[in-house]
Amino acid sequence: MNKQGKKNPEICEQCEEKTRVVLPYGPHYFCEKHFTKFFENRFKKTIRKYKLFKPKEKLLVALSGGKDSCVLLHLITKYYSKSNSIQALIIDEGVKGYREKAINSAKNLCKKLKVDYTIVEFKKEFGVTNDTLMPLILSNPTLGGTCAFCGTMRRNLMNKYAKKLKADKLLTGHNLDDEVQSFVMNVFNNDLNRLKRMNATSGVIDYEGFVKRIKPLYETPEKEIITYAAINEIKHYSEECCPYSWTAKRNEYREMLNNFENRFPGTQYSILRFFEELKPYLKPKKNGENKITHTLHECKNCKEPTEKTYCKTCEMIQRIKKEEKKTKNKNNEKDLTHLSKYNKKLTCHTTKNK
């Protein structure tokens, strides 16, 4: 800072080194060393603030091989490997030409950090892959989106294997951008129940069949994760995202929010703070009014928690199998006019790099 107490954009605000990283919402000006310190301090503060886990608890990191989960695993092992047991879970959704590359990145990081890992496959667990699922969804829009199926099945496997591996907490790489997008999506969709479940710790129900999912990167912007990974040479998969990502409605929200953040730095933090202030009003009242009531039991098929006879994943698999039988009996041309609602230019890759 100069004599007037103002920051010099060309000099790190913590030392006399040249500025290498600028965070417009501060604004903050850091050299690489002090940006790393700032980033890691916020990570540790988030864990303390939301009481995400305790010493001696077993931590299972959901590792995709992308920047978020790789940075998460790097930081968890750097700061908590002495106090906690750490393992990684890698899920292969079955997307040729894409998923095997990301999985290799995940495996290589685990080997480098000396972290044990388990790989599970959609094909072995469910008998389907995203590659077999996509043609069915394209031909029948009533099924829903590929990402909705994929996300539900991944959550099913994460919980299933967190229990199998006796984990106390399941860690995911969800970042600030992800949380703000989810908040806005739930508002636009008038989905209050999902909004209530949002938090640095997922879920509103305590049930022995659920392993708590936690998000240590909850308050960390995506661009800063990319910067941190580059500065600290954390290798991760950074090529084109899933080739089916153009079907995700989330891309539209990411595009919109990125534009706001670029024009009005700090927008995403403002939205998160608004949500944090709103949360107390979403909790059940003491007199029982607005109380969230759920009767959970084991799915009749897979034994995962559900309110119905069958869990959402098993219902989805049944729908897929029925659609496969129908498709085999059809020889007519597919009507793909419903795809006009999608903007194929908006993918995970194009909207994340703005």
C-alpha positions in Angstrom: 0.0 0.0 0.0 1.1 3.6 -0.6 1.2 6.4 2.0 -2.6 7.1 1.5 -3.4 3.5 2.4 -4.4 2.6 -1.2 -3.3 -0.6 -2.9 -0.8 -0.5 -5.7 -2.1 -2.8 -8.5 1.4 -3.6 -9.6 2.7 -4.7 -6.2 1.5 -7.6 -4.0 -0.6 -6.2 -1.1 1.3 -8.5 1.3 4.9 -7.9 0.2 7.0 -6.0 -2.4 6.8 -8.7 -5.1 5.2 -8.0 -8.5 1.5 -8.7 -8.7 0.7 -12.0 -10.4 -2.9 -12.6 -9.4 -5.7 -10.0 -9.4 -9.0 -10.7 -7.6 -11.4 -8.0 -8.9 -14.0 -8.4 -6.1 -11.5 -7.2 -3.4 -9.8 -5.9 -5.2 -6.8 -8.0 -4.1 -3.4 -8.0 -5.6 -1.1 -10.9 -4.9 2.2 -12.5 -5.8 2.0 -16.3 -6.3 3.1 -17.0 -2.8 0.6 -14.8 -1.1 -2.3 -15.8 -3.4 -1.5 -19.5 -2.4 -1.6 -18.5 1.3 -4.9 -16.5 0.8 -6.5 -19.5 -1.0 -5.4 -22.1 1.5 -6.4 -20.0 4.5 -9.9 -19.6 3.1 -10.1 -23.4 2.5 -9.2 -24.1 6.1 -11.5 -21.4 7.4 -14.5 -22.9 5.5 -13.9 -26.2 7.1 -13.8 -24.6 10.6 -16.7 -22.2 9.9 -19.1 -24.9 8.8 -17.6 -27.6 11.1 -17.3 -30.0 8.1 -15.3 -32.7 9.8 -13.4 -33.7 13.0 -10.0 -35.2 13.6 -9.9 -39.0 13.3 -12.9 -39.1 11.0 -12.4 -41.1 7.7 -12.7 -38.8 4.7 -13.6 -40.1 1.2 -12.9 -37.7 -1.6 -15.1 -38.0 -4.8 -12.4 -37.6 -7.4 -13.3 -37.0 -11.0 -9.8 -36.0 -12.2 -10.9 -32.4 -12.9 -9.5 -29.3 -11.3 -11.9 -29.0 -8.4 -11.6 -32.5 -7.0 -7.8 -32.6 -7.7 -7.2 -29.4 -5.8 -9.5 -30.7 -3.0 -7.5 -33.9 -2.7 -4.2 -32.0 -2.8 -5.3 -29.6 0.1 -7.0 -32.3 2.2 -3.8 -34.5 2.1 -1.6 -31.4 2.7 -3.3 -30.3 5.8 -5.3 -33.2 7.2 -3.5 -36.4 6.3 -2.0 -36.6 9.9 -5.3 -36.1 11.6 -7.6 -38.1 9.3 -7.7 -41.2 7.2 -8.1 -40.2 3.5 -9.3 -42.3 0.5 -10.5 -41.4 -3.0 -13.5 -42.7 -5.0 -13.4 -42.5 -8.8 -16.6 -43.1 -10.8 -16.5 -44.2 -14.5 -19.7 -43.1 -16.1 -18.7 -44.6 -19.4 -18.0 -41.9 -22.0 -15.4 -43.1 -24.5 -12.6 -40.6 -25.5 -13.3 -38.5 -22.4 -13.7 -40.3 -19.1 -10.6 -42.6 -19.4 -8.4 -39.5 -19.7 -9.9 -37.8 -16.6 -9.6 -41.1 -14.7 -5.9 -41.4 -15.6 -5.4 -37.9 -14.2 -7.2 -38.9 -11.0 -5.2 -42.1 -10.6 -1.9 -40.4 -11.2 -2.7 -37.8 -8.5 -3.6 -40.5 -6.0 -0.3 -42.3 -6.7 1.6 -39.0 -6.3 -0.1 -38.2 -3.0 0.0 -41.9 -1.8 -3.8 -42.0 -1.4 -5.7 -45.3 -1.8 -8.5 -45.2 -4.4 -11.4 -47.2 -5.5 -12.8 -47.2 -9.1 -16.5 -48.0 -9.7 -18.2 -48.2 -13.1 -21.8 -47.4 -14.2 -21.6 -50.4 -16.5 -20.9 -52.9 -13.7 -23.2 -51.3 -11.2 -26.2 -50.4 -13.4 -25.7 -52.2 -16.7 -25.8 -48.8 -18.6 -23.3 -46.1 -19.5 -23.7 -42.5 -20.5 -22.8 -43.6 -24.0 -25.7 -46.0 -24.2 -28.0 -43.6 -22.4 -27.5 -40.6 -24.7 -29.2 -42.0 -27.8 -32.2 -43.0 -25.8 -32.7 -39.5 -24.4 -32.2 -37.9 -27.8 -35.0 -40.1 -29.2 -37.3 -39.6 -26.2 -37.2 -36.2 -24.5 -39.8 -37.3 -21.9 -37.0 -39.3 -20.2 -35.2 -36.1 -19.1 -31.6 -35.0 -19.5 -28.4 -37.0 -19.6 -27.0 -34.9 -16.8 -30.0 -35.6 -14.5 -29.6 -39.4 -15.0 -25.8 -39.2 -14.6 -26.0 -37.0 -11.4 -28.6 -39.2 -9.7 -26.6 -42.4 -10.4 -23.3 -40.9 -9.3 -24.9 -39.7 -6.0 -26.2 -43.3 -5.5 -22.8 -44.8 -6.0 -21.0 -42.2 -3.8 -23.3 -42.9 -0.9 -23.2 -46.7 -1.5 -19.4 -46.8 -1.5 -18.9 -44.3 1.2 -20.8 -46.8 3.4 -18.8 -49.8 2.0 -15.5 -48.0 2.7 -16.7 -47.0 6.2 -16.2 -43.3 5.5 -17.5 -40.7 8.0 -17.7 -37.9 5.5 -17.9 -37.8 1.7 -16.0 -34.8 0.2 -17.0 -33.3 -3.1 -15.4 -30.5 -5.2 -18.4 -28.2 -5.4 -17.2 -24.6 -5.5 -18.7 -21.2 -5.1 -19.8 -21.0 -8.7 -21.6 -24.4 -8.5 -23.5 -23.3 -5.3 -24.6 -20.0 -6.7 -25.7 -21.6 -9.9 -27.7 -24.2 -8.0 -29.3 -21.4 -5.8 -30.4 -19.4 -8.8 -31.6 -22.6 -10.7 -33.8 -23.5 -7.7 -35.3 -20.1 -7.5 -36.1 -20.0 -11.2 -37.6 -23.6 -10.9 -39.5 -22.7 -7.8 -37.9 -25.7 -6.1 -38.0 -24.8 -2.4 -37.3 -28.3 -1.2 -33.9 -28.5 -3.1 -33.1 -25.0 -1.9 -33.6 -26.1 1.7 -31.1 -28.9 1.2 -28.3 -26.6 -0.1 -25.4 -26.0 2.3 -21.7 -26.6 2.8 -23.0 -29.9 4.2 -25.6 -31.4 1.9 -28.9 -32.6 3.1 -31.5 -31.7 5.8 -32.1 -35.3 7.0 -30.0 -37.2 9.5 -30.4 -40.9 8.6 -28.0 -43.7 9.2 -28.3 -44.7 5.5 -26.7 -41.4 4.4 -23.0 -40.5 4.6 -22.7 -36.7 5.1 -21.5 -35.0 1.9 -19.4 -31.9 2.5 -18.0 -29.2 0.3 -14.7 -27.6 1.5 -14.5 -25.4 -1.6 -18.0 -24.0 -0.9 -16.7 -20.4 -0.7 -14.0 -20.7 -3.4 -14.5 -19.2 -6.9 -13.8 -21.5 -9.8 -11.3 -19.2 -11.5 -9.2 -19.2 -8.4 -9.2 -22.9 -8.3 -7.8 -22.9 -11.9 -5.2 -20.4 -10.9 -4.2 -22.3 -7.7 -3.8 -25.5 -9.7 -1.6 -23.8 -12.3 0.7 -22.1 -9.7 1.1 -25.2 -7.6 1.4 -27.5 -10.6 -1.5 -29.8 -9.6 -2.0 -31.9 -12.7 -5.6 -32.5 -13.7 -7.8 -33.2 -16.7 -8.4 -29.9 -18.4 -9.4 -30.7 -22.0 -13.0 -30.6 -23.3 -15.6 -31.5 -20.7 -18.2 -34.3 -21.1 -19.4 -34.3 -24.8 -22.9 -34.5 -23.5 -22.7 -31.3 -21.4 -24.5 -29.2 -24.0 -27.7 -30.9 -22.8 -27.3 -29.4 -19.3 -29.6 -26.5 -18.4 -27.0 -25.3 -15.9 -24.8 -24.0 -18.8 -27.4 -21.2 -19.3 -27.2 -20.1 -15.7 -23.4 -20.4 -15.6 -23.2 -18.1 -18.7 -25.6 -15.6 -17.1 -23.8 -15.5 -13.8 -20.3 -15.3 -15.3 -21.4 -12.2 -17.3 -22.7 -10.6 -14.1 -19.5 -11.5 -12.2 -17.3 -10.0 -15.0 -19.3 -6.8 -15.1 -20.0 -6.5 -11.3 -17.2 -8.3 -9.4 -18.4 -9.8 -6.2 -21.9 -10.8 -7.5 -21.4 -14.5 -6.7 -20.3 -13.7 -3.1 -23.3 -11.4 -2.7 -25.7 -14.2 -3.8 -24.1 -16.7 -1.5 -24.3 -14.2 1.5 -28.0 -13.6 0.7 -28.6 -17.4 0.7 -26.7 -17.7 4.0 -28.9 -15.0 5.6 -32.0 -16.6 4.1 -31.3 -20.1 5.6 -32.6 -19.5 9.1 -36.0 -18.7 7.6 -36.0 -22.0 5.8 -35.6 -24.1 8.9 -38.6 -25.8 10.5 -40.4 -23.7 13.1 -40.4 -24.8 16.8 -44.2 -25.2 16.8 -43.9 -27.8 14.0 -45.2 -25.5 11.3 -43.3 -25.9 8.0 -41.6 -29.0 9.5 -39.8 -31.2 7.0 -41.2 -34.7 7.4 -39.6 -37.7 5.7 -40.0 -41.4 6.3 -37.0 -43.1 5.0 -36.3 -46.8 4.5 -34.2 -49.0 2.3 -34.9 -49.3 -1.5 -36.5 -52.7 -2.2 -33.9 -53.2 -4.9 -30.6 -51.6 -4.1 -31.0 -51.0 -0.3 -30.2 -47.3 -0.6 -32.3 -44.8 1.4 -35.6 -43.7 -0.2 -39.1 -42.4 0.7 -40.7 -44.7 -1.9 -40.6 -48.4 -2.5 -37.8 -47.9 -5.0 -35.1 -45.2 -5.0 -34.9 -42.6 -7.8 -31.9 -44.4 -9.3 -33.6 -47.7 -9.6 -36.7 -46.0 -11.0 -34.5 -44.4 -13.6 -32.8 -47.7 -14.5 -36.2 -49.3 -15.1 -37.2 -46.4 -17.4 -34.0 -46.8 -19.4 -34.5 -50.5 -19.8 -38.1 -50.0 -21.0 -36.9 -47.4 -23.5 -34.2 -49.8 -24.7 -36.9 -52.4 -25.5 -39.0 -49.9 -27.3 -36.1 -48.5 -29.3 -35.2 -52.0 -30.5 -38.7 -52.4 -31.9 -38.7 -49.1 -33.8 -37.5 -48.8 -37.3 -39.0 -45.4 -38.1 -36.9 -42.2 -38.2 -36.3 -40.3 -35.0 -38.0 -37.0 -34.5 -35.3 -34.7 -33.1 -37.1 -31.4 -33.4 -37.2 -31.1 -29.5 -33.5 -30.6 -29.5 -34.0 -27.0 -30.8 -34.4 -25.8 -27.2 -30.7 -26.6 -26.6 -27.9 -24.1 -27.4 -25.1 -26.5 -28.4 -22.6 -23.7 -28.2 -23.0 -23.6 -24.5 -21.1 -26.5 -23.0 -19.4 -27.1 -19.7 -16.1 -26.1 -21.3 -17.2 -22.9 -23.1 -19.1 -21.5 -20.1 -16.4 -22.3 -17.5 -13.6 -20.5 -19.4 -15.2 -17.1 -19.4 
